[in-house]
């Protein structure tokens, strides 16, 4: 499972945000089911940042978000994310995709 989380960060906050991003990435990396993470800043718009993480499955990702250390060390940063869908399923040749349907409870 791939999670792409984008952020809009004023240039004057970039260094502080970068430190918070690295701390959040470290906390997430310690959770079971974590595979990898990459952080980046947009080349054309330096106020646009991304954190892309890969997880074994959606359950591992959701359990990670509910862990106390993640709530303290990563959720404050993640709450700054742009309001857009962020969870993606892998699309590989020959694999079946999930049903098209809303995943929210509302």
N, C-alpha and C positions, 0 to 999 in steps of 0.2 A: 504494500500500500504506500502511496506517495502523498505527502502533505506539502502543499505549496502555500506558504503564508507570506503575504506581501504587506509592506509597511510604507507609510509616507512620513518621512522624518525631515524636519527643517535642517538645513545645512549646519546651522550653529549648534545643533544637538547631536551631530553625527558621531563624534568621538565617544560621548557618553552612551549613545545608543549602541555603538559597536561593542563596547565593554559589556553592556547588558545582554546583547545578543550572544556573545561568546559564553557568558555565564549561563544563559538559558540553554544553549546548545549542550553544554557540559552536563547540566542536570538531566536533560532529556536522554543523553547518551548513556547514562547510568541505569536507565529503566530496561526491564526485560522486554525483548521483542524489538528493540531499537536496532537498526541496521546501519544507517549512515545519515549524515547531515552535511549540507553545504549552505553557506551564507554568501550573499552577493549584493552588490549595489549596481544599479542600472548605469550603463555607460553614457546614455544620452540624457538622463534625468537623475542627477545625484541625490535627489530627495526620495527616490524609490529604491527600497531594499527588499530582499527576499530571504526567507529561511525555508529550504527544501529538506524535508526529512523523509526517510524510508523506514517502514516498519514491516514486521513479519505479517501482520494482519490488522484489520481495523480494531479488533479487541485489544491487542497490545497497545495500540495508540490511545484508545479510550481509557484503558487502565492507567497508562502513564499520566494522562491529564488529571486523573482523580487522585494520584499519589500526593501525599502531603508535601514532599520536597519539591515537586513540580509546581504545586499550587503556590508555594512560597518563592521558588527560584526562577520560574519560567512564565507562569500565568500572567503576572503583571506586565511583562513584555508582550506576550501573545495577545493581551487585551487591547493593545495598540494597533493590531492588524486591521487592514482594510476589511470592510464588511462585504465579503464575497466567499463563495464556496471554496474550500481549500483541500478537501480530501479527494483523491483520485485513485481509481483502480488501475492496475497494470493492464496494458493492452498489448499482448504478445500474439504472434501468429498462431492460429489454431486454438486459442483459448476462448471460453465462453465468457460473455460479459454479464454483469448483474442486470436484473430487470430494470427497465426505465420506470422509476417511481420515486416519489418524494420520500425522503428518509426522516423528515421531521415528525414530531409527535403532535404538532399543533394543527 
